[in-house]
Amino acid sequence: MRRLRTWLAVLTGKVTLALCLLLSRFRTGWGGTSLPGLAARKVDPSILGHLRSCCQQVVLITGTNGKTTTTALLAGLLRADREVEVVINGEGANMLAGITTALLKTQPLLLARRGRQTGYCRRVAVLE
């Protein structure tokens, strides 16, 4: 039951993300930065824990100024290593819903087991 709920949350988030991206094509201003994560968290409030477990490492950038720039610079350095998949919330959506959306974007619809990496040796989340 737990796995089904998590899968439905990922599906809900991905569908919401696709709709937001479609609406952004019409210049509505909807970029899909927080709404998909919010929708997924409504279906499964603990979805962030599952999505986090799919990353080997999480780097959190905090502060008053320069978070987005620092996050982008660090992600660029990590992307130089071809064996690392970098998850980033580069749009600056740094509340729970925005972080959930950033992790949803790279999550495959068929949920991997905890700790198993797909396609890359490591998945690293760089979040502000």
C-alpha positions, 0 to 999 in steps of 0.5 A, spaced: 500 500 500 505 504 501 509 503 495 502 504 491 501 511 494 508 513 493 507 511 485 501 515 485 504 521 488 510 521 483 505 520 477 501 525 480 507 530 480 509 528 473 502 529 470 502 536 474 509 538 471 507 536 464 501 540 464 505 546 467 510 546 462 505 545 457 501 552 460 508 555 460 508 554 452 503 559 452 506 564 456 502 564 462 507 565 467 506 558 470 513 555 470 512 548 474 516 550 479 512 548 486 505 546 484 507 539 481 511 538 488 505 540 492 500 536 488 505 530 490 505 531 497 498 532 497 497 524 495 503 522 499 506 527 505 512 523 505 514 523 498 520 527 499 523 522 504 523 517 498 525 522 493 531 523 497 533 516 498 534 516 491 540 520 491 546 518 494 548 525 497 544 531 498 548 538 498 544 544 501 546 551 500 543 556 505 544 564 506 541 570 505 544 572 498 547 568 492 544 561 493 542 560 486 549 562 483 552 558 488 548 552 487 549 553 479 556 553 480 557 547 484 552 543 480 556 545 474 563 543 477 559 536 479 556 535 472 564 535 469 564 528 472 560 524 467 558 519 472 554 524 476 547 526 475 546 532 478 539 534 481 538 542 482 532 546 483 535 552 479 529 556 479 530 558 486 523 554 488 526 553 495 520 551 499 518 544 500 514 543 494 519 546 490 524 541 492 520 536 491 518 538 484 526 538 483 527 531 485 521 529 481 523 531 475 529 526 475 525 521 478 523 515 473 516 513 473 518 506 475 520 507 482 527 504 483 529 501 490 532 505 495 539 506 494 539 503 487 542 508 482 539 508 474 543 510 469 549 513 473 554 511 478 551 517 483 545 521 483 547 528 487 542 533 489 544 540 490 539 544 493 538 551 496 
